[in-house]
């Protein structure tokens, strides 16, 4: 470390955290790989305040930022360092840095490190010890400057910014841009802050972008990565002024997400958590370190992953006693662990009548218990689908309880597809206790798929405004997830939101598994599934294989090997598959169960060609999942359209091949930790297990 402005530092695993001050005494924060800490140079003009805050009535941002950002306002400039407290125990360390202004307003920047993890958690608490209410319009969860602390200030313009874009059925497209491409290079005088702001407003936090960013210094070979754990509107800002390049983020502020919060005298407010890490290496690998903080598994998933069958792409929203019994008879003895009854089991008419959580007696004339018993008798665990946070206006529920719906400007929010239950209403919570939790316990369901198929948007009516209404609503929704966990012993919760619209850390922490995407039968499935390895743990990413009676054996293999990028979920024409198709399926299930432990513990590396068009992909892709504790690797290879090389070579940490699953009898050789694979056809797939 080559800077006298550093006033404290802490070694946290293989990372070192520094706290330092700028020229006017404001503290800032930085984190670097410990192996490189002696090469760091922290410049006072690169320090970004530890917390970005704006209090209504204080001066707004200058430097041409007003109207774009509520960072760098007069509020942030008023806070000064007060003290720093450190608490250590067997679990880790908590570092609390206190800032204070002259009005008895306090900011507590809290950093938590858990032992044997490779990332930290940061959040901020605002406390009002003054005599008058304070209206917050911005409060960052994290703020980090001094990027990069390696090399000269001119090296800032060599930084790369990585983000993950996302739309329905096309989640996690990786995007990389240089500082110059983002138009964030230094101005001729250094003044005139330049900023790239991104995020989303609404109740689908993974929409347009994941709440994720990584900043890479290719010259130093170091990457910083961050995720926000936020189920509602969020934002991140990349800012450049003078010689400083900064990143901060948290709740979407008043100008971006219509959020404000009144903090009364004696009260506090805490931000959502941010997960941060840094390491030597590329973002592909460094981003996976964040998963250490969100890797809790159900007891059922600890050593090997389950095989799930979801009947949605079999019945298309029309499950009934007859077709479910037929499915059970076909699946019996084939290695299926869970059978999930998807949408359509409830209400009087259409499967779209969300909110009417009573059994459809026409579809189940003998009740549901006999079907549940048949599933259990076949040695399979039953699961059920709900979308309990939403409803449709044509449902009986919406007509009987219009006062239980979220409103905007006094009118129920209606997207044309969904309206939304007010989860902060105790009557709604009581209703869902009866219709969801009591239902699960009555029938013995220990698996629930929770879907969520539209966004509230900017927010809902609340005395503080739309943004705070949305934030409190989503926290109330999450509390119901916790209640399900408490009241239904051993419950497995699947996080689904039109596939992948809620794949952010706070929701992933509440759920055991997530539906990765709604790209059920698309050839882009392995592309999306690979993208998500950088963003959520693959052992919590449920990948679909929809099997059709007209599928070729090559296509059957392609679909099944897709699932080995996560958790296997089958669906489709299972009672019409041929004996040969079923043999392929059973071989894939056996292979997956044998090697799924590698998915549970490991790090993924990515190889192949750049995929431009998800709907018509060309080239090839390989994902190598390596488990250092066992020396095992699971290599998943897919080809797409277009002209292919005759052979590909991928580096692996292995000296032997233990198993191969493929349809084309490909020639595969391993020599000097390089595996060479003959490619024979477009849209083929191979799964290869290797050992050191």
Secondary structure, DSSP 8 states (H G I E B T S, - for coil): ---TTEEEEEEETTEEEEEEE-TTS-EEEEEEEGGGGGG----GGG---S--EEETTS---TTTTTTT-SSS-HHHHH-EEEEEEEEEETTEEEEEEEEE-TTSEEEEEEEEEETT-S-EEEEEEEEE-SSS-EEEEEEEEEEE-----SS-GGGGGGEEEEEEEEETTEEEEEEEEETTTTT-S--SSS-S-EEEEEEE-SS-SSSEE-SEEEEEETTTTEEEEEEEE-SS-EEEEEEEETTEEEEEEEE--HHHH---EEE-TT-EEE--EEEEEEEES-HHHHGGGGGGGS----GGGSSS--EEEETHHHHSS---HHHHHHHHHHHTTS---EEEE-S-SBSSS-TT-TT--SB-TTT-TT-SHHHHHHHHHTT-EEEEEE-TTEE-TTSHHHHH-GGGB-EETTEE---SS-EEB-TT-HHHHHHHIIIIIHHHHHHT--EEEE---S--TT----TT-HHHHHHHHHHHHHHHHHHHHHHSTT-EEEE-BTTBTT-SHHHHHH-SEEE--S-TT-TTHHHHHHHHTTTS-GGGEEEEEEE-TT--HHHHHHHHHHGGGSEEEEEE-GGG--HHHHHHHHHHHHHHHHHHHHHHS-EEEEEE-----STT-BSEEEEEEEETTTTEEEEEEEE-BS---SEEEEE-S-SEEEEEEESS---EEEETTEEEEE--STT-EEEEEEE-
